[in-house]
């Protein structure tokens, strides 16, 4: 199978209201073929919410040979904001997530990511839910974001913030 590359992507100035929440936003490469150099800036997403704690435990399948489309990972993702997997050099700034109904999933779930910088993030979340769920993440930083304190991590094998 021939695998292409997705890199050097900039997306800015997005406003989305009353979005269906079960899928969230996805940045996902495949093992050995990371998505690289992505910058997302000035994004506001308000979604319907309603995700459960059980939803936050979902492990989306890899499906390396499937055509890339949002429902390929199943009907629900473990995050209500971004699901980021197999990625390198991801930078998000001035991002806000809000929901209409409480959502018990983390705003961000990251798996196998190297180089992730978050600046000025606002992410509504249930009292029992983390903002970030990190698995096999290296070189992670978050700054000036609510409700997470400024954090620098060289490595996080399994950490919630």
N, CA, C and O atoms as a DFTB+ gen file, in Angstrom:
644 C
 N C O
     1  1       0.843      -1.178       0.000
     2  2       0.000       0.000       0.000
     3  2       0.889       1.241       0.000
     4  3       1.802       1.364       0.816
     5  1       0.619       2.132      -0.897
     6  2       1.337       3.396      -0.980
     7  2       0.700       4.383      -0.013
     8  3      -0.511       4.600      -0.044
     9  1       1.523       4.981       0.848
    10  2       1.019       5.921       1.848
    11  2       1.589       7.301       1.545
    12  3       2.801       7.456       1.391
    13  1       0.725       8.293       1.459
    14  2       1.154       9.661       1.232
    15  2       1.494      10.352       2.538
    16  3       1.596       9.706       3.582
    17  1       1.668      11.665       2.481
    18  2       1.990      12.455       3.667
    19  2       1.004      13.607       3.791
    20  3       0.527      14.156       2.798
    21  1       0.717      13.951       5.024
    22  2      -0.042      15.170       5.298
    23  2       0.807      15.981       6.256
    24  3       1.047      15.566       7.389
    25  1       1.261      17.144       5.797
    26  2       2.115      17.992       6.626
    27  2       1.994      19.443       6.185
    28  3       1.517      19.756       5.094
    29  1       2.451      20.322       7.088
    30  2       2.436      21.771       6.846
    31  2       1.029      22.288       6.570
    32  3       0.753      22.865       5.518
    33  1       0.146      22.067       7.544
    34  2      -1.258      22.467       7.433
    35  2      -1.525      23.598       8.421
    36  3      -1.124      23.517       9.582
    37  1      -2.200      24.649       7.966
    38  2      -2.623      25.744       8.833
    39  2      -4.122      25.942       8.635
    40  3      -4.596      26.119       7.513
    41  1      -4.860      25.909       9.742
    42  2      -6.300      26.175       9.715
    43  2      -6.572      27.247      10.756
    44  3      -6.173      27.108      11.912
    45  1      -7.254      28.322      10.352
    46  2      -7.487      29.451      11.254
    47  2      -8.892      30.013      11.085
    48  3      -9.543      29.842      10.054
    49  1      -9.334      30.694      12.148
    50  2     -10.571      31.480      12.122
    51  2     -11.806      30.641      11.785
    52  3     -12.475      30.873      10.779
    53  1     -12.089      29.671      12.639
    54  2     -13.244      28.787      12.466
    55  2     -14.208      29.011      13.628
    56  3     -13.787      29.074      14.783
    57  1     -15.495      29.131      13.325
    58  2     -16.546      29.188      14.338
    59  2     -17.580      28.136      13.965
    60  3     -18.057      28.093      12.831
    61  1     -17.920      27.286      14.934
    62  2     -18.885      26.212      14.697
    63  2     -19.834      26.158      15.886
    64  3     -19.392      26.113      17.034
    65  1     -21.142      26.162      15.616
    66  2     -22.136      26.147      16.692
    67  2     -23.066      24.951      16.558
    68  3     -23.438      24.556      15.453
    69  1     -23.437      24.375      17.709
    70  2     -24.396      23.275      17.796
    71  2     -23.966      22.054      16.983
    72  3     -24.800      21.391      16.365
    73  1     -22.670      21.759      16.986
    74  2     -22.149      20.601      16.254
    75  2     -22.547      19.309      16.955
    76  3     -22.735      19.282      18.171
    77  1     -22.671      18.250      16.182
    78  2     -22.882      16.922      16.761
    79  2     -21.587      16.546      17.469
    80  3     -20.509      16.692      16.893
    81  1     -21.673      16.071      18.693
    82  2     -20.484      15.916      19.522
    83  2     -19.840      14.546      19.491
    84  3     -18.703      14.417      19.944
    85  1     -20.490      13.528      18.990
    86  2     -19.955      12.181      19.168
    87  2     -18.622      11.952      18.466
    88  3     -17.879      11.055      18.864
    89  1     -18.291      12.727      17.437
    90  2     -17.031      12.526      16.736
    91  2     -15.964      13.561      17.061
    92  3     -14.782      13.219      17.032
    93  1     -16.300      14.764      17.357
    94  2     -15.288      15.782      17.610
    95  2     -14.443      16.031      16.371
    96  3     -14.898      15.830      15.245
    97  1     -13.215      16.467      16.588
    98  2     -12.273      16.740      15.499
    99  2     -11.152      15.718      15.562
   100  3     -10.752      15.295      16.646
   101  1     -10.646      15.322      14.408
   102  2      -9.676      14.231      14.335
   103  2      -8.436      14.686      13.581
   104  3      -8.526      15.243      12.487
   105  1      -7.273      14.439      14.185
   106  2      -5.985      14.534      13.496
   107  2      -5.344      13.175      13.725
   108  3      -4.852      12.906      14.821
   109  1      -5.338      12.315      12.718
   110  2      -4.836      10.955      12.924
   111  2      -4.092      10.447      11.703
   112  3      -4.650      10.326      10.613
   113  1      -2.813      10.152      11.917
   114  2      -2.041       9.454      10.904
   115  2      -2.185       7.961      11.139
   116  3      -3.141       7.507      11.768
   117  1      -1.230       7.207      10.629
   118  2      -1.193       5.766      10.894
   119  2       0.199       5.431      11.414
   120  3       1.129       6.212      11.211
   121  1       0.367       4.285      12.082
   122  2       1.683       3.950      12.634
   123  2       2.783       4.048      11.570
   124  3       2.671       3.475      10.487
   125  1       3.842       4.785      11.902
   126  2       4.956       4.967      10.986
   127  2       4.753       6.068       9.956
   128  3       5.672       6.372       9.195
   129  1       3.584       6.663       9.917
   130  2       3.274       7.726       8.955
   131  2       2.481       8.817       9.675
   132  3       1.259       8.911       9.553
   133  1       3.220       9.643      10.433
   134  2       2.580      10.673      11.240
   135  2       2.112      11.848      10.386
   136  3       2.681      12.141       9.334
   137  1       1.073      12.503      10.859
   138  2       0.686      13.804      10.315
   139  2       1.617      14.819      10.970
   140  3       1.830      14.770      12.181
   141  1       2.176      15.742      10.180
   142  2       3.226      16.617      10.687
   143  2       2.916      18.098      10.476
   144  3       2.245      18.496       9.524
   145  1       3.437      18.891      11.407
   146  2       3.456      20.353      11.273
   147  2       2.069      20.941      11.029
   148  3       1.802      21.526       9.979
   149  1       1.205      20.775      12.007
   150  2      -0.165      21.285      11.929
   151  2      -0.320      22.445      12.903
   152  3       0.046      22.333      14.073
   153  1      -0.862      23.557      12.420
   154  2      -1.144      24.728      13.257
   155  2      -2.626      25.049      13.147
   156  3      -3.147      25.276      12.055
   157  1      -3.287      25.065      14.282
   158  2      -4.701      25.437      14.346
   159  2      -4.806      26.663      15.235
   160  3      -4.337      26.652      16.373
   161  1      -5.424      27.726      14.718
   162  2      -5.479      28.997      15.433
   163  2      -6.883      29.587      15.395
   164  3      -7.587      29.490      14.390
   165  1      -7.270      30.193      16.495
   166  2      -8.507      30.982      16.557
   167  2      -9.728      30.167      16.128
   168  3     -10.363      30.451      15.113
   169  1     -10.034      29.154      16.924
   170  2     -11.149      28.253      16.627
   171  2     -12.089      28.198      17.828
   172  3     -11.648      28.016      18.963
   173  1     -13.381      28.356      17.574
   174  2     -14.416      28.216      18.604
   175  2     -15.393      27.148      18.134
   176  3     -15.962      27.249      17.047
   177  1     -15.584      26.118      18.966
   178  2     -16.532      25.055      18.642
   179  2     -17.472      24.855      19.818
   180  3     -17.041      24.561      20.933
   181  1     -18.750      25.018      19.557
   182  2     -19.786      24.707      20.538
   183  2     -20.506      23.470      20.000
   184  3     -20.980      23.459      18.864
   185  1     -20.582      22.427      20.835
   186  2     -21.232      21.206      20.376
   187  2     -22.321      20.779      21.347
   188  3     -22.475      21.356      22.423
   189  1     -23.064      19.770      20.955
   190  2     -24.220      19.331      21.733
   191  2     -23.846      18.644      23.039
   192  3     -24.632      18.677      23.985
   193  1     -22.671      18.021      23.123
   194  2     -22.257      17.340      24.346
   195  2     -22.979      16.021      24.535
   196  3     -23.527      15.448      23.594
   197  1     -22.967      15.548      25.792
   198  2     -23.669      14.317      26.118
   199  2     -22.802      13.081      26.176
   200  3     -23.306      11.993      26.452
   201  1     -21.489      13.217      25.919
   202  2     -20.602      12.060      26.006
   203  2     -20.506      11.552      27.436
   204  3     -20.614      12.326      28.387
   205  1     -20.303      10.252      27.583
   206  2     -20.269       9.616      28.901
   207  2     -18.846       9.237      29.306
   208  3     -17.926       9.265      28.489
   209  1     -18.685       8.884      30.573
   210  2     -17.391       8.393      31.050
   211  2     -17.010       7.116      30.304
   212  3     -15.832       6.901      30.016
   213  1     -17.982       6.274      29.990
   214  2     -17.704       5.054      29.217
   215  2     -17.174       5.410      27.828
   216  3     -16.290       4.726      27.312
   217  1     -17.702       6.467      27.223
   218  2     -17.208       6.908      25.912
   219  2     -15.735       7.297      25.988
   220  3     -14.990       7.075      25.033
   221  1     -15.305       7.872      27.107
   222  2     -13.916       8.313      27.242
   223  2     -12.934       7.146      27.260
   224  3     -11.734       7.353      27.084
   225  1     -13.417       5.931      27.468
   226  2     -12.567       4.736      27.499
   227  2     -12.463       4.047      26.137
   228  3     -11.733       3.065      26.001
   229  1     -13.165       4.535      25.148
   230  2     -13.141       3.927      23.812
   231  2     -11.726       3.995      23.242
   232  3     -11.059       5.025      23.334
   233  1     -11.276       2.887      22.652
   234  2      -9.994       2.828      21.957
   235  2     -10.268       2.686      20.460
   236  3     -10.489       1.570      19.990
   237  1     -10.259       3.772      19.706
   238  2     -10.569       3.685      18.279
   239  2      -9.612       2.740      17.551
   240  3      -8.407       2.763      17.801
   241  1     -10.141       1.916      16.657
   242  2      -9.283       1.000      15.902
   243  2      -8.377       1.782      14.948
   244  3      -8.681       2.917      14.583
   245  1      -7.268       1.166      14.550
   246  2      -6.335       1.840      13.634
   247  2      -6.895       1.939      12.220
   248  3      -6.896       3.029      11.647
   249  1      -7.363       0.859      11.647
   250  2      -7.921       0.827      10.281
   251  2      -6.970       1.469       9.269
   252  3      -7.351       2.378       8.532
   253  1      -5.739       0.985       9.244
   254  2      -4.703       1.556       8.387
   255  2      -5.030       1.487       6.900
   256  3      -4.574       2.335       6.133
   257  1      -5.803       0.502       6.481
   258  2      -6.107       0.335       5.058
   259  2      -7.436       0.965       4.645
   260  3      -7.806       0.904       3.473
   261  1      -8.148       1.562       5.581
   262  2      -9.462       2.140       5.275
   263  2      -9.308       3.546       4.691
   264  3      -8.327       4.241       4.953
   265  1     -10.283       3.937       3.910
   266  2     -10.320       5.299       3.386
   267  2     -10.550       6.253       4.562
   268  3     -11.444       6.010       5.372
   269  1      -9.766       7.332       4.676
   270  2      -9.909       8.227       5.830
   271  2     -11.194       9.056       5.789
   272  3     -11.373       9.911       4.922
   273  1     -12.069       8.785       6.731
   274  2     -13.299       9.565       6.901
   275  2     -13.705       9.483       8.368
   276  3     -13.326       8.529       9.048
   277  1     -14.457      10.445       8.872
   278  2     -14.685      10.578      10.315
   279  2     -15.271       9.363      11.025
   280  3     -14.896       9.099      12.168
   281  1     -16.167       8.620      10.402
   282  2     -16.801       7.504      11.120
   283  2     -15.997       6.208      11.051
   284  3     -16.447       5.185      11.566
   285  1     -14.825       6.228      10.431
   286  2     -14.025       5.008      10.315
   287  2     -13.581       4.476      11.679
   288  3     -13.285       3.288      11.807
   289  1     -13.532       5.331      12.694
   290  2     -13.090       4.916      14.022
   291  2     -14.242       4.472      14.909
   292  3     -14.028       4.117      16.068
   293  1     -15.448       4.486      14.387
   294  2     -16.614       4.098      15.171
   295  2     -17.562       5.266      15.337
   296  3     -17.279       6.374      14.883
   297  1     -18.687       5.020      15.986
   298  2     -19.710       6.066      16.100
   299  2     -19.383       7.162      17.112
   300  3     -19.984       8.235      17.077
   301  1     -18.432       6.899      18.015
   302  2     -18.094       7.865      19.063
   303  2     -16.596       7.841      19.310
   304  3     -15.973       6.780      19.268
   305  1     -16.018       9.001      19.567
   306  2     -14.603       9.099      19.917
   307  2     -14.451       9.343      21.417
   308  3     -15.408       9.755      22.074
   309  1     -13.248       9.091      21.972
   310  2     -13.048       9.254      23.414
   311  2     -12.892      10.701      23.872
   312  3     -12.774      10.953      25.071
   313  1     -12.889      11.656      22.939
   314  2     -12.744      13.074      23.297
   315  2     -13.920      13.862      22.739
   316  3     -14.540      13.461      21.754
   317  1     -14.218      14.982      23.377
   318  2     -15.271      15.834      22.822
   319  2     -14.691      16.971      21.984
   320  3     -15.434      17.667      21.292
   321  1     -13.395      17.163      22.038
   322  2     -12.746      18.207      21.259
   323  2     -11.905      17.621      20.141
   324  3     -12.384      17.444      19.020
   325  1     -10.644      17.318      20.449
   326  2      -9.729      16.762      19.460
   327  2      -9.254      15.380      19.870
   328  3      -8.890      15.149      21.023
   329  1      -9.262      14.463      18.907
   330  2      -8.604      13.163      19.025
   331  2      -7.389      13.247      18.109
   332  3      -7.526      13.363      16.892
   333  1      -6.189      13.185      18.710
   334  2      -4.946      13.358      17.955
   335  2      -4.096      12.108      18.152
   336  3      -3.746      11.755      19.278
   337  1      -3.765      11.437      17.036
   338  2      -2.999      10.188      17.127
   339  2      -2.016      10.127      15.956
   340  3      -2.324      10.552      14.843
   341  1      -0.835       9.594      16.234
   342  2       0.214       9.446      15.216
   343  2       0.466      10.791      14.533
   344  3       0.243      10.958      13.334
   345  1       0.938      11.741      15.340
   346  2       1.161      13.098      14.835
   347  2       2.452      13.662      15.413
   348  3       2.939      13.213      16.450
   349  1       2.987      14.649      14.722
   350  2       4.247      15.279      15.128
   351  2       4.149      16.783      14.877
   352  3       3.658      17.221      13.836
   353  1       4.622      17.558      15.840
   354  2       4.662      19.023      15.725
   355  2       3.268      19.622      15.496
   356  3       2.963      20.158      14.430
   357  1       2.458      19.511      16.514
   358  2       1.092      20.027      16.496
   359  2       1.052      21.269      17.382
   360  3       1.521      21.233      18.520
   361  1       0.503      22.355      16.876
   362  2       0.430      23.603      17.644
   363  2      -0.998      24.137      17.567
   364  3      -1.506      24.427      16.483
   365  1      -1.635      24.262      18.720
   366  2      -2.992      24.815      18.787
   367  2      -2.967      26.067      19.648
   368  3      -2.436      26.047      20.759
   369  1      -3.535      27.151      19.147
   370  2      -3.600      28.377      19.940
   371  2      -4.952      29.054      19.757
   372  3      -5.547      29.036      18.679
   373  1      -5.409      29.648      20.846
   374  2      -6.700      30.342      20.877
   375  2      -7.832      29.423      20.418
   376  3      -8.568      29.732      19.480
   377  1      -7.946      28.296      21.100
   378  2      -8.969      27.295      20.801
   379  2      -9.941      27.257      21.973
   380  3      -9.519      27.255      23.129
   381  1     -11.245      27.226      21.682
   382  2     -12.247      27.124      22.749
   383  2     -13.295      26.086      22.384
   384  3     -13.822      26.067      21.272
   385  1     -13.586      25.210      23.368
   386  2     -14.654      24.221      23.238
   387  2     -15.700      24.480      24.306
   388  3     -15.366      24.697      25.471
   389  1     -16.963      24.459      23.910
   390  2     -18.079      24.582      24.848
   391  2     -19.130      23.564      24.438
   392  3     -19.240      23.207      23.265
   393  1     -19.905      23.097      25.418
   394  2     -20.979      22.164      25.083
   395  2     -22.294      22.642      25.657
   396  3     -22.328      23.424      26.608
   397  1     -23.390      22.158      25.061
   398  2     -24.731      22.518      25.511
   399  2     -25.209      21.597      26.624
   400  3     -25.964      22.021      27.498
   401  1     -24.776      20.349      26.598
   402  2     -25.109      19.359      27.627
   403  2     -23.788      18.799      28.141
   404  3     -22.873      18.560      27.353
   405  1     -23.675      18.588      29.453
   406  2     -22.415      18.120      30.032
   407  2     -21.860      16.921      29.275
   408  3     -22.601      16.025      28.870
   409  1     -20.535      16.923      29.090
   410  2     -19.839      15.855      28.380
   411  2     -18.724      15.340      29.278
   412  3     -17.878      16.118      29.718
   413  1     -18.711      14.039      29.558
   414  2     -17.771      13.450      30.513
   415  2     -16.469      12.984      29.864
   416  3     -15.655      12.329      30.516
   417  1     -16.267      13.310      28.599
   418  2     -15.019      12.934      27.925
   419  2     -13.998      14.067      28.050
   420  3     -14.384      15.227      28.197
   421  1     -12.701      13.746      27.992
   422  2     -11.699      14.811      27.954
   423  2     -11.871      15.653      26.690
   424  3     -12.396      15.175      25.685
   425  1     -11.432      16.892      26.746
   426  2     -11.477      17.736      25.552
   427  2     -10.462      17.252      24.516
   428  3     -10.735      17.278      23.316
   429  1      -9.295      16.811      24.982
   430  2      -8.226      16.371      24.085
   431  2      -7.755      14.980      24.491
   432  3      -7.421      14.746      25.652
   433  1      -7.729      14.066      23.539
   434  2      -7.113      12.755      23.733
   435  2      -5.985      12.663      22.719
   436  3      -6.194      12.843      21.520
   437  1      -4.778      12.378      23.220
   438  2      -3.603      12.304      22.358
   439  2      -2.910      10.968      22.566
   440  3      -2.684      10.543      23.699
   441  1      -2.575      10.310      21.461
   442  2      -1.891       9.018      21.495
   443  2      -0.779       9.019      20.452
   444  3      -1.002       9.352      19.288
   445  1       0.417       8.644      20.887
   446  2       1.572       8.565      19.990
   447  2       1.792       9.896      19.260
   448  3       1.722       9.974      18.033
   449  1       2.059      10.933      20.053
   450  2       2.269      12.281      19.519
   451  2       3.615      12.793      20.018
   452  3       3.943      12.645      21.196
   453  1       4.390      13.392      19.126
   454  2       5.664      14.006      19.484
   455  2       5.614      15.478      19.101
   456  3       5.432      15.825      17.935
   457  1       5.778      16.331      20.097
   458  2       5.765      17.772      19.861
   459  2       4.357      18.314      19.772
   460  3       3.785      18.402      18.685
   461  1       3.797      18.678      20.909
   462  2       2.435      19.219      20.953
   463  2       2.432      20.448      21.851
   464  3       2.731      20.355      23.042
   465  1       2.098      21.590      21.284
   466  2       2.062      22.848      22.024
   467  2       0.648      23.408      22.000
   468  3       0.032      23.539      20.942
   469  1       0.145      23.739      23.192
   470  2      -1.198      24.296      23.344
   471  2      -1.072      25.639      24.052
   472  3      -0.465      25.726      25.119
   473  1      -1.638      26.677      23.465
   474  2      -1.541      28.022      24.017
   475  2      -2.924      28.663      24.008
   476  3      -3.612      28.672      22.988
   477  1      -3.311      29.189      25.141
   478  2      -4.610      29.859      25.309
   479  2      -5.771      28.960      24.875
   480  3      -6.518      29.276      23.949
   481  1      -5.895      27.836      25.573
   482  2      -6.968      26.875      25.326
   483  2      -8.028      27.060      26.407
   484  3      -7.698      27.165      27.588
   485  1      -9.292      27.101      26.013
   486  2     -10.418      27.090      26.954
   487  2     -11.248      25.877      26.594
   488  3     -11.759      25.773      25.479
   489  1     -11.383      24.958      27.539
   490  2     -12.120      23.736      27.233
   491  2     -13.067      23.413      28.377
   492  3     -12.642      23.024      29.464
   493  1     -14.334      23.576      28.118
   494  2     -15.339      23.201      29.102
   495  2     -15.252      21.688      29.307
   496  3     -15.063      20.937      28.349
   497  1     -15.391      21.243      30.560
   498  2     -15.365      19.805      30.821
   499  2     -16.127      19.505      32.090
   500  3     -16.271      20.361      32.963
   501  1     -16.612      18.286      32.184
   502  2     -17.328      17.845      33.381
   503  2     -16.353      17.804      34.553
   504  3     -15.155      17.614      34.342
   505  1     -16.835      17.976      35.781
   506  2     -15.940      17.953      36.939
   507  2     -15.112      16.671      37.047
   508  3     -13.991      16.705      37.555
   509  1     -15.639      15.562      36.584
   510  2     -14.926      14.285      36.684
   511  2     -14.001      14.023      35.497
   512  3     -13.267      13.035      35.505
   513  1     -14.018      14.876      34.485
   514  2     -13.245      14.632      33.259
   515  2     -11.973      15.472      33.233
   516  3     -11.947      16.606      33.712
   517  1     -10.926      14.894      32.667
   518  2      -9.683      15.625      32.445
   519  2      -9.847      16.526      31.223
   520  3     -10.735      16.313      30.397
   521  1      -8.990      17.523      31.121
   522  2      -8.950      18.322      29.896
   523  2      -8.114      17.601      28.847
   524  3      -8.492      17.543      27.677
   525  1      -6.971      17.047      29.270
   526  2      -6.073      16.315      28.379
   527  2      -5.896      14.888      28.884
   528  3      -5.693      14.672      30.079
   529  1      -5.972      13.914      27.980
   530  2      -5.618      12.523      28.270
   531  2      -4.482      12.165      27.314
   532  3      -4.672      12.123      26.099
   533  1      -3.300      11.909      27.874
   534  2      -2.091      11.708      27.076
   535  2      -1.600      10.269      27.201
   536  3      -1.471       9.747      28.308
   537  1      -1.326       9.633      26.066
   538  2      -0.728       8.293      26.039
   539  2       0.386       8.295      25.003
   540  3       0.164       8.607      23.833
   541  1       1.572       7.945      25.444
   542  2       2.749       7.913      24.573
   543  2       2.933       9.256      23.870
   544  3       3.012       9.331      22.643
   545  1       3.001      10.309      24.675
   546  2       3.178      11.668      24.163
   547  2       4.539      12.182      24.628
   548  3       4.903      12.024      25.793
   549  1       5.284      12.795      23.713
   550  2       6.578      13.377      24.037
   551  2       6.575      14.859      23.684
   552  3       5.908      15.288      22.743
   553  1       7.333      15.630      24.456
   554  2       7.513      17.063      24.203
   555  2       6.167      17.788      24.134
   556  3       5.777      18.314      23.092
   557  1       5.475      17.801      25.265
   558  2       4.135      18.385      25.386
   559  2       4.209      19.658      26.213
   560  3       4.903      19.706      27.228
   561  1       3.490      20.694      25.777
   562  2       3.398      21.905      26.596
   563  2       2.008      22.508      26.476
   564  3       1.367      22.454      25.427
   565  1       1.567      23.086      27.586
   566  2       0.319      23.843      27.603
   567  2       0.583      25.108      28.417
   568  3       1.190      25.045      29.486
   569  1       0.128      26.255      27.912
   570  2       0.375      27.527      28.592
   571  2      -0.843      28.434      28.474
   572  3      -1.562      28.417      27.475
   573  1      -1.053      29.218      29.509
   574  2      -2.129      30.209      29.573
   575  2      -3.471      29.625      29.138
   576  3      -4.198      30.215      28.339
   577  1      -3.774      28.470      29.677
   578  2      -4.990      27.756      29.301
   579  2      -5.827      27.451      30.522
   580  3      -5.295      27.211      31.606
   581  1      -7.149      27.460      30.345
   582  2      -8.049      27.154      31.450
   583  2      -8.731      25.827      31.201
   584  3      -9.204      25.590      30.089
   585  1      -8.798      24.985      32.150
   586  2      -8.430      25.109      33.555
   587  2      -7.101      24.440      33.899
   588  3      -6.864      24.145      35.070
   589  1      -6.226      24.190      32.923
   590  2      -4.980      23.458      33.155
   591  2      -3.851      24.440      33.463
   592  3      -3.689      25.432      32.752
   593  1      -3.066      24.178      34.518
   594  2      -1.919      25.050      34.787
   595  2      -0.845      24.866      33.709
   596  3      -0.802      23.840      33.029
   597  1       0.011      25.865      33.566
   598  2       1.118      25.750      32.617
   599  2       1.900      24.477      32.916
   600  3       2.273      24.220      34.060
   601  1       2.143      23.686      31.879
   602  2       2.766      22.376      32.056
   603  2       3.722      22.103      30.907
   604  3       3.405      22.355      29.745
   605  1       4.908      21.581      31.248
   606  2       5.877      21.092      30.266
   607  2       6.179      19.643      30.610
   608  3       6.538      19.340      31.748
   609  1       6.041      18.756      29.657
   610  2       6.327      17.342      29.882
   611  2       7.259      16.839      28.787
   612  3       6.980      17.002      27.599
   613  1       8.373      16.225      29.197
   614  2       9.238      15.578      28.212
   615  2       8.576      14.322      27.664
   616  3       8.690      13.997      26.483
   617  1       7.872      13.618      28.570
   618  2       7.236      12.359      28.173
   619  2       6.039      12.089      29.073
   620  3       6.086      12.340      30.278
   621  1       4.976      11.580      28.484
   622  2       3.799      11.154      29.250
   623  2       3.305       9.844      28.638
   624  3       2.733       9.830      27.548
   625  1       3.533       8.748      29.354
   626  2       3.085       7.449      28.848
   627  2       1.597       7.239      29.071
   628  3       0.922       6.614      28.253
   629  1       1.087       7.764      30.180
   630  2      -0.351       7.667      30.479
   631  2      -0.652       8.699      31.557
   632  3      -0.490       8.427      32.746
   633  1      -1.091       9.883      31.140
   634  2      -1.283      10.984      32.092
   635  2      -2.532      11.770      31.735
   636  3      -2.876      11.942      30.566
   637  1      -3.198      12.242      32.781
   638  2      -4.371      13.097      32.604
   639  2      -4.094      14.447      33.257
   640  3      -3.526      14.515      34.347
   641  1      -4.493      15.500      32.592
   642  2      -4.339      16.865      33.118
   643  2      -5.699      17.537      33.121
   644  3      -5.815      18.694      33.524
